[in-house]
Amino acid sequence: MRSPRLFAILFLCIAAATPALAQRRVALVIGNGAYRTVAGLANPPSDAAAMAAMLRGAFDDVTIRTDVGFREMNEAVRDFALRAAGADVAVVFYAGHGVEIGGRNFLVPIDAELKYAEDAEAEAVELDRILRLLEPVKRLKLVILDACRDNPFAARMRSITGGARAVGRGLAAPKLDISDTLVAFATAPGATASDGDGAHSPFTTALLDNLMLPQLDIRIALGKTRDAVLRATGNRQIPFISGSLGGDTLPLAVSSAAVIDAEQSEFAAATARGDLSAFDAFIAKYPSGPYTQTARRERDRLRAAAEPRHPAEPDFGAGAARYHYVADVMPPDDWLALRSAPSGGEGVRLRKMPNGTLLEVLAERADGWWRVRVVDTGEIGWAKSGVKGRRPWIRCCKQL
């Protein structure tokens, strides 16, 4: 006859494990890049897509919105707050432009004009509003802002009252009075962050590598993220964390030790082989694990490196109409991206193409993505020819 004591021990073990397994985790991911009144940002939509894909491996509900205007962004925040009420963990990730006005932080939709400092309340989403809406979340409220880029609105923004406008550089440290809350900034208060030369910003790249490591407390994960950004930027960009948590360990990714060990071992083996087939096999087996995003980036890098390159053609002849050039891209991102895939959220950026870069157009898609070859280097990839309703970024024709 089995001992009642044994059954009691088994019951207690199962009960102790149940809360971690039953926690409800929700996330909202927003990436704004296609700004209408200022120069756009290349990385935020792809940053958002990568973050959403990673979070889906451990969260019950992940919502992603890219290139949203004021109304849609407000609705996304409101609807998420309703779904997050009573959840154990809620994460909000935002990539795009952010502005600080009078000590208040605002996240900027793509249709904002912000001619006056006082317009921010009517045209942008305040960080404090998001934090207040997340108050009912039980254990962890985490807001991640990759939004400390140079403020393109500051130079033209005035005050309606005619006084000095208190428009800051970067974002300000929030005044938090909400418990169990962390706000992670891409860089220190008052400083600006880099959009990066790769497929993602340095901050998002570090998050993808560290945030969802199994069983790792969120404070340690963000610390590892900080260290990775410092290394990647030569100590020029220092991520900043604000908030207060209790003494419990709070990992974002919870997995059994056996699963962690197996996946880690297979990722190490794929890395050691270093070829496309190894990473393809790993991603197929672990489509949403803690190492999947890193594996995808390495696979994309290898795939881009394997693209055939052709020598430049000095004689254009009668086919000169095929040759276009990059035009009308403006600061702060005064270049056009050549990408390995026809999407801002897939593949990697192969290079930045400044105004005047000569291109041979190989194919044109109805959505504005063109297959092009850079004449000077022979590199082949995809470029966005323009955004509907705006001036084109690629013009015809270059006569030599």
N, C-alpha and C positions, 0 to 999 in steps of 0.2 A: 504494500500500500504506500502511495507517494505521501511524503510529509506535507502537512498543511503549511509548514514554515517555508518549504520550497515554492509552493504556489504563491505565497505572500511575497516572497522575494521577486519572483518573476513578474508579478503584477506591479510591484513598485518600480521595477526597471522599465517596464513598458510605459507606465504612467509618466516616469521622468523623461522618457524620450519623446512622448507625444506632443508636448507644446512646441518643440522645435520643428517637428514635422508638420504640425497643423497651423503654423503661423500663416496669416494672410499677408501677402506682399504685393504691393501695387506700384506702378511707376508711370510717370509721364515724361516723354522725351520730345523736345522741341529743337529744331535746327533752322535758323533763318539766315539765308545767304543772298537771295535775289532781291535786294533792296531797290526801291523804285526811284528814290530821290537822291541817293548817294551811291558811291561805288559799291558793288556787291562784294560778298565774301565767298571764297571758293569752298572752304572746308566744312562749315556748319551742317549742311544737309548730310554729307557723308559721315561726319562725326556722330550725328544723331542716329543714322541708320545703323552704324556699328555698335553704338551703345545699346540701342533697342534690341538688336540681335543677341548681344551678350546677356542682357537682363532677362530675356525670355527663357533662358536656361534655368533660372531659379525663381522667377516671379510668376504669380498667378495671372496678373493682368498688366500688360504693358501697352500703352498707347503712344503712338508716334505721330507728330505733326511737323511738316517741313514747309518753309516759305509761307508763313501764315500772316494775314493782316490782323488789325487790332480786334475786330469783332470775333474772328475765328479763334484767335489766341485767348481772348477772355473767356469764350465759351469752353475751350479746351481745359482751361484752369478750373473753371466752375464745375464742369462735369466730372473732372478728376477728383475734386474735393468731395463731391457726393459719393463717388465710388470708394474713396479712401477712408471715409468716416468709419471708425471702428477697426480699421486694419491694424496689424501689428507693426508693419514697416511700410513707409511710403518714401519714394525717391522721385525727385524732380531734377531732370537734367536739361539745361538750356545752353545752346551754342548760338552765338550771333552777336549783334551789337547791344551794348548796355551803356547807360549814361547815369552819372551821379549829379544830382542837382540839389543843392542845399542840404547835403548829407543824406538824401534819399536816393535809393537805387531803383532804376527802371530798366526793364527788359524791352527791347525795341522791336515792334512788328515791322514787316517789310513795307507797309504803306505809310509809315510815320513821316511827317514833314518836319516837325519840331522847329518851327521858325522862331518860336518864343519859348523861354524856359517854362512859362506857365502852361504851355500846351502839353507837357509830359503826362499830367493826370488824365487827359482826354485822348491821348494818342499812344500811350505805352502802358505796360503792366508793371505795377510796383511790386518789388520783392516782398515788402512787408505784408501786402495783401495775400500773397501766396502762403507765407508763413502762418498768418492768422487762420487761413482756411484749412491748414493741416493740423491745427491744434487737437482735434479729436483722435488722431492717430496714436496708438497706445505706446509702442516701445521706441521707435526711431523715426524721426522726420529728417530726411537728408536732402538738401538742395545743393546741386552742383552747378556752378556757373562758369562756363568757358566764354565769358562775355566782357573781358577787360581789355579789348582791343582799343586802338586809338579812336577817339570819339570824332567821327566825321561831321557831326552836327554842331560841334562847339564853335567853330569859326564863324558860323552865320547866325547862331542863336542869340537873341536879344531878350531883354526883359520888357514886358508891356508897360511896366511902371517907369521905365527909363533908368532904373537904378542898376547897379553892378550885378551882373548875373553870377550866381555862385555855381557855375558848371565845373565839375571836377574832372581831373584826368584819371581815367580808370574808374573803379568803383570804391565805395566807402565801406568800412567795417560796419556791419549791422548792429543795432542796439537790441540784443535778444533778451526777451523776458519769458520765453516759452521753453519749458523743460524738454529734455530728451530730443534736442534739435542740434543739427550740425549744418553749417553752410560752408561749402568748400569753393574757394575762388581760385581761378587760374593763376593769379599773381597777387602780390601784396596790395593793400589799400593805397590808392593814388597812383599805382603803377600800371603799365600796359603790358599785355601779353601778345605773344607771336601767334599768327595764324599757321605758321610752319611751311616747310618746303615739301613735306611728304603728303601722303593721302589724308592724314589727320593732323590736327594741331599737336604741339608737344604735350600739352596737358591731357587731351583726350587719348593720345597714344599711351601715356603713362597710366591713365585710368583703365584702359582696356587690358593692360598687362598685369595690373595689381588689384583692382577693386574687387574682383570676384574670385580671388584665390580661396579655395575651400577652407572653412573653419577659421579664417583669419579675421580677427576683430577689425571693425571698420576704421578705428583710429590708427591701427598699425597699417592697414591697407592704404589709407590716405597719407600716412607718413612715408611709405614706400613710393607712392605716387610723387610726393614732393621731391624725394631724393632723385627719382628718375628724371624729373623735369630739370632739376639743377644740373644734372650731368648732361642732358641733351642741349641745354642752352648756355653752357659755360657759366653757370651761376648768375645769369642775367635775369632770369625769371624765377621768382620764389613763390610757389603756391601758398595760400593763406587759408587757415581753417578757423572758424568762429563757432562757438556753441558750448553746450554742456551736456554730458551724459553721466549716467550712474556707473556703478562698479561692475555691472554684468558684462560678460563678453557678448559682443553683437556682430557676428559675421553676416555678410550679405549672402554668401553661398554656403549651404549646409549639405555635405555629402558624407557618405560612409567612408571610413578609412580605406576599405578594400577598393572602392571605386576610384578614390583619389590616387592611390598607389598605382593602379593599372593604367589610368589615363596619363599620369605623369610619366610613367615608364615608356608608354607608346609614343608620347610626344617627344621624349628624349631620343628615342630610336629614329623617329622621322627627321628630327633635326640633324642627327648624326649622318643619315643618308643624304639629306640635303637636295632631294630631287622632287619634281612635280608629283610623280606618282605616289611617293611616300606621304606627302601632305594631303593629296586628294583622298587617299585611303583613310587617313586619320580623321579628316573633316567629315567623311561619310559615316564613320563609326561614332564620332562624337560631335554632332552638329551644333550643340549648344553648351559645351563644357567650358571650364575655366581657361583652357588653353586654346580654344577654338579660334578666337579672334586673332591671336598671335600667329596661329598656323595659317589662317586665311591671308594675312598680310604677307607672310613669307612666301606663300604660294603665288600671290599676285606679283610680288617682286621678281620671282623666278620666271613667271610667265611673260612679264614685260621685257626681261632681259633676253628671252628667247625669241622675241619678235625679230623678223628679218629686217635688216637695214640695207638700203640701196644707196649707191653713190649719187651725188647730186648731178643733175643733167644741165650742162652749160648751154645747150642749144635748145631754145624753146620753140622756135619755128612757128608753124601755123597753129600749134596747140596752145598758144599763149593764153587763151581764155580760160584754160584750166587752172591758171596760176593766180591765186589771190594773195592778200596780205592782211595781217592783223592790224586793225585800226580802231581808234576811239576808245581804247581801254584807258581808264583814268586812275590816278592815285586815290586811296592808298595802295590798292592792288593794281598797279599799272602794268598788267600782264594778262595773258589768256592762257589757261591751263591746257596742256596736251595730256590726255588721259588714256589709260589702257583699255577702257570700256566706255560705251556711250551713255554715261550716267555720272552724276556727281556723287552718288552713294555707293558705287561699285568700282572695283579696280583701284589703280593707284595713279597719282599724278606723275607723269614721265618727265615733264619739264615746264618751266614758265616761259611763255613766248611774249616778248615785248612788242610794242607797236613797230610795224615795218617788217616783221618776220614773214618771209616768203614761204607760201604753202602751195603744194599741188593738191587739188581736191580730187580724191579718188571715188568718193560716194557721198550722196546727200540723203538724209532721212527727213521725213515730214516733221519730226519733232524738233528740228533745228540742229541736231548732232551731225557733224560731217566727219567722214574718214579722210584724213589728210596726211601728207608727207612733208616734213620740214626739209626744204630744198638744201639748205646749208649742211645739215647733218645726216639726212637720209632717214631720220626717225619717223616711224609711222604710228599714228594713234588717232584719237577722237578729240574733237574740239567743238564747243558750243558756238554756233555761228551768230547767236544773238538771242535776246529775250523779246517776246512779242510786245509790240508797242513801244520799243526803244530802238535806238540806232543800232545797226548791225556791228558786230565785232570783227567780222571778216568781210573784206570788200574785194570786188573784182574791178579791174583786172590789172595785173602787173605786167607792163610791157618792158622788155629789156632789149 
